[in-house]
Amino acid sequence: MQTIHDILKLGDPKLYEVCEAVEEAELPHVKKWVKQLHEAMEDIRKVYGFGRGIAAPQLGIMKRLFYLNLERPYVVINPVLKNLSEEKFELWDDCMSFPNLLVKVKRHQSLTLTYRDENWKEQEWDVSGAISELIQHEYDHLDGILCTMRAIDGKSFKWK
């Protein structure tokens, strides 16, 4: 069972690596990876009271995969972001890899997400606002980018 202690913390070199695409032949592994992501996220929710999404590299799984648990679970494999809006908004972002730190960032107000689901079926999802921000945050993890690297300025950090 995965817990909060299995989530890689700020400074771990793996968090800065670019992930590899999930191959269709790896689909049998995806179910196990998603279970691990779900368990770790549920533990974060119990301890810190937040968590809507988690990216595979946060557990050291260096694949282009993230898991969202919103009104229902979403398994997002090999995502691509398209139609990023010119309009952006500012927010205090949090992350399971540094759960006591908030970082002020700018994110696109809306976007289109294309991906494969847990059945390898192509999906497309138009999102805006909080869901757009969440997807951009998790997508960044797949490219080795943390929200600390997107801070608006040197004053854009605060402890929770």
Buried (B, 14 or more C-beta within 10 A) or exposed (E): EBEBEBBBEEEBEBBEBEBEEBEEEBBEBBEEBBEBBBBBBBBBBEEBEEBBBBBBBBBBBBBBBBBBBEEEEBBBBBBEBEEBBEEEBEBBBBBBBBBEBBBBBBBBBBBBBBBBEBEEEEBEBEBBEEBBBBBBBBBBBBEBBBBBEBBEEEEBBEEE
